[in-house]
Amino acid sequence: MITKFSVLYVGQIELDNIGRDGTPADARRYPNERLVEALWTARDVARTMDELGFYCLWTAEHHFQREGYEVFPNLILLSTWLATQTKQLKFGCAFNILPMWHPLRLAEDYAVADIVTGGRVIMGVGRGYHTREVETFGAPMLDAVANRELFEEQMEVLMKALHEEAFSHHGKHYDIPPPVQYRNYELREITLVPRPIHRPVEIWQPIASGKTLDYIATRGIKGMVTLNGDVIFDQIAHAYRAAAARAGRQLQLGEDLCWGVGVYLAPTQEEAMRKVEPAHDERYKWFAPFGFVRYADEHGRPWGTPGAPARVPTLRDGVAQKAWFCGPPSLVIDEIKRFEAKYPGLDQMMIHWVEGIPAAEFQEQLRWFARDVMPAFRR
């Protein structure tokens, strides 16, 4: 049953001249005074969500994006501050890009946030997808095999640090602790100080491929599936449950997954699509070149695979694929209930704040959603 409603805010500022024929994504450049506006927007939206009873505000880690699409470089720091501005809303990291961190520094920062916020910060990890970001930090991105190898070793270190009272790790990339003398003895183990007090730590990761899916499902890591068509989501939900079962974890279909969709409310579907279409098209101007069009053709093949479409999607594509719900609250309720009935283990839905919708307009959408949609799912 879906009982937790969240929002994904990747950190876009209020963009100008949006849409398919608006300013080209790579031509955008904003001064620092504009880029910092996203911090105050996050605060305002978090306060609104807190008042309305939403579950979690998820944000995304990115770097060097003078284009204004994603401007939050440190999610744990941001989340800790936002917790001081709210009362009960949780803050999710979607995601801390592990190859750009030392895993022990990430573990320490998260532990402090967990303690001082009373467990209101949710850990999330990812491998990254922007070469400009990951490679600039000295980690591999162009070499996908090297990126995965580094990430998986970092995850070993991270999990030990978060959960074990004392630990060591000796791998290809990390020698923890190194064999050095310390106060007249040789180091053989270390302890993370402090460790988080809410353990085991809840960890989320995006599901973008079959290999990612198997890795996280077998380790008890939860999966976020956002703006995928319903066919792709169904494939992922079944594959995640099957992979978990192979590891001895028996889950209901949809359990340990978060389902993310685009939502825009209006009296009619036509009006909703007309209003949100420029923002939708702005999003895919930026994101489609990275390969993030997770729709399926009539044969169930993901777009971009041989024989399937490989183009920038329209909003009508998104609505047809059930990745976007546009229209009156009754339509949105029916669509959510359809998913709820199909996936009995699914308890989390995340609304994607599409790049291009102004903050004030989005907050009004949240108020409308909380007033006319969320009550249909109160248990």
N, C-alpha and C positions, 0 to 999 in steps of 0.2 A: 504493500500500500504506500502510495506517495504521500509523505507527511512533511518532508523537508524541501522548502523552496528557496533557491539560492540565485545569485546573479554572478555572471562573469564580466568583470570590467578589466580589459587588458591595459588600460591606461592611456587611451586616446585623449587628446585635447579636443576642443570644439573646432572642427575642421571647416574651412570655407570652400565654396565652389565645388561641392561634392557631386558625385554621380559618374556614370559611365563616360560622359563627355566633359566632365569637369577637369580640374587641374590634374595632370598626370601624377601618379604616386611619387615617382622619383624626382619630380620637379618641386615637391613641397619642401619648404625649409622655414622653420620658425625660430625666433629668438628665444633666449633663455626665459625671458619674462613670460612668454606664452607657455613654454613647456612646463613650468612649475605650476601652472593652473590646475594640472591634473591632480596634484596632491590635495588641493582644497575641494576639488570636485569629489574625490574619493571620500573625504570627510563628510561632505554634505549628503552624498548618496548613502553612506554607511549610517548616518543618523536617521535618514528617512526609512531605510530598511529595518533598523532597530525598533523604531516606533511602530512599524507595520507588522512585525512578527516574522520577518524572513529569517532563514536559518544561517546563511553564510554568504559573505562577499568574497569571491575568488578574484585574485589579481595575478598578473603575469610578469615574470622577470624578463627584461630586455635592456639593451644597451645601445647607445650611440644613435638613436632613432630621431634625428633632427627633423624627420618628416612628420612627426607628431602622432604616429599611430600607437606606439607602445613605449611609454617613457618612465616606467618604474624599474629602477635597477636593483632594489633590495626589498624583497617582499616581507621578510621577517621584521625588519626595522619599521617599514610602513605599517604592518599589521599591529605591531606592539603599540605604536602611536594611535592608530585608529581604535584600539581597544580602550584607550583612555577617553575617547570621545563618545563612547557608546556604553550600553549596560549589559547586553547579553548576546549580541550578534557575534558569530564566529567569523574568523578570517582565514581563508584558505590560500595556500601558495600553489598557483597553477602556472608555472612550476618553478622551483629553484633548479636552475640548470647546472647540474652537478659537475660537468667538465670545466666549468668556469669557477669552481670553488675548490678549496682544500676541504675534504670531507670532515676533518676534525673541526675546522672553523665553522662550518655549517652546523655541525652537531652542537657545538657550544652555543652558537647564537640561538638556535632553536630551543635549546634547553632553558636558556634565560627567558625567552619569550613565553614558553610553556608555564614557567613558574610565576612570572610577574603578572600574566594575564589570567591565571587560573584555568589554563587549558583551553583558551579561546583561539589559539592559533593552530591551524591544521597543516601538517607537513605534506609537501608535494615535491616530487623530483621529476626531472626530465633530462633528455640527452641534448636538446637544442636542435635548431634547424637553420639559424642564420649564420652563414659563414663569416660575415662581418663581425659578429659578436664573438663566437666561439674561437675562431682562429686568432682573433686579436688578443684574446686572453691566453694564447699559447697552447690551446688544446686542439685536437684534431676534429674537423667537421667534414672536410672534403673526403677524407679517408673514413668511410662509414664503419669498416671493420675495427679500425683503431679507436674510433669514438665509442663503439659498443664495448670494446675490451676495457678501455679506461673507465667507462661508466660502471660496468659490472664490478670491477675491483673497488671503485669508490663506494659502491653500495655495500660491499662486504665490510669495509671500514666503518661506514656510517652506522650500520646495524649493530656491529659490535660496540661501538662507542655509546650508542643510545641505550643499550640494554644490558651490557655486561659490567659488573662492578670493577673488573680489571681485565685487560685484554692486551693482545699483541697481534701484529699482522706483518707478514713478510711476503711481499709479492713483487711483481714486475715494476710497478710504479711507486709503491710505498713500502718503507721499512720502518715499522712503528712498534716499539721505539728502536732507534738505532743503537748498536752495541757500544755505548759510550759510558764513561765513568761519571757518576753523579753522587756527590757526598760520600765518596769512598766505597761505592758499590756499583756494579754494572747493571744498567737498566735492562730489565727483561719484560716489563709490563707497565702500562700506564692506566690511569683512571680519568674518565671525563669528569671535570668539575666545573659546574654542577651537571648532573644528569637530569633529564626531564622527570617530573614527578608523576605524570600521566603516562603509564606504560602498560602494555606494549604500545609503542607510538603508532598512531594511525597514519598511514602513508598512502598517498595517491600518486598515480602516474597516468599520463595520457596513453590511450591505446590508438596507435597509428598504423600498426602492422601486425601480421600474425606472429612474428617472432617476439615483438614486445608483449603481446597478449599472453603467450605461454610463459614468458619470464615472470610477469607480475602475478599471474593467477596461481602459479605453483608456490609462490613465496608469501601469499597472503596480502599482497599489495592491492589496493583498490584501484579500479580503472575509471577514468573519465572519458566519455564518448560525447563529443560536442559537435553540433551542426552536421551530423551524419544523416543520410537518408534512412528511412525506416528499414529498408532491406539490409543495408550495411549494419545498422544497429542490431538487427535480429541475428545476423551472422556472428557478430561479436559476442552477443549475449550467450548464444549456445556454445561457441568455442571457449569462452571464458569459463563457463560452468563445467565443460568437459575437461579442460586443463586442470581446473581446481580439483575435480574428482580424481584425476590421475595422481594427484599429490595427496589424496586422502582428505580433501576438504569437500564436504557435501553441501552444496548451496542450492537455494531456490533460483529459478531462472530470473536474472536481473539483480540478484543480490550482490553487494559489494561493487555496484556500478553506479555512476552518476550520469544521467541522461540530459544532455544540453541541447536546447532548441532556440530558434529565434521566435519571438512573440511580439506582435503589434496589434493592439486593440483598437477597434473603430466600430461604428454601428453596422457596417457592412464589410464583406471581404474586399470588395472593389475599392472602397475608400481606404481601408488599411493598407492594401498593396500600393495604391497610388502614393500614400504618404511615406511609406518606408522604403520604396523602391530606390530612390537616390542613395540612401544610406547603405542599403544592401549592395548596390553596384559599387559604391566606394570601397566597401570591405573587400570585395573580390578583385578589384583592381590591384589591391595590395597583396592579398593572400593567395590568389589562384596561382601565380607563378611559383610559389613554394610547394605546390602539389596538394594543397588542402581543399580539394573538392571531393568529398567522400559520399558520392552518389553512385547509384547502380543503374545499369541499363536493364532492358527487359529480360535479359538472361541472368541477372544477378551479378554481373561483372562490374567491379568498381571502375568509374570513369578513369581514363588514362591507361587502362590495360588494353592489350591488342584487341581491336575490334570494337571497343567501347568508346563513347565520346571522350574528347580531350579538349574541352573548350571552357571558357569562362561562363559560369551558370547565370541564368536569369532568375529573378525572384519567382517567376512561374515554375521554373524547374524546382526551386526549393520548396514551394508549396506542394507541388505534385509529389515530391519525394518525402513529404512529411518531416522535413527539416525546419520548416517555417510554418507557424500558425498565425494567420492574419484574419481578423474579423471580430465579431462580437464575443463577449465572454462565454455565451452558451456554446459557440463553436469550439472555443479553446477548451472548455470543460469536457466536451464530448471527446475531443482528441486525446486529452490527458487520460481520461477514463478508459479509452481504448487501449492505450499503452499499459495502464495500470492492470487491466484485466489480463493482458497477454504476458506480463512479466510480474508474477506475484511477489518476487523478492525485491523488486525495485522500490526504493523508498525516497530517492532523491531526484529532483528535477532542477535544472539550472537554466535560467533565462540568459541568453547572450545579449549583452548591450552592444548592438551593432554600431560600428564606427560610422560617425556621421550624424547620429541622432543627438541633438543638444541635451545637455544635462537636465535642464528644466523640463523638457519634453519627456525624457526618460523617467524622471521621478514621478511625473503625472501618470505615466503608464504603470509604474509600480503601485501607485495608490489605487488605480483602477483595478489592477490585477488582485491586490490584497483585498479590496472591497467586494469584488464580484466573482472572483475565481477561487481564491484560496478557501473560502468558507465551505465550498463543495467537497473539500478533502479533509476537513477537521474530523478527527476520530475521538 
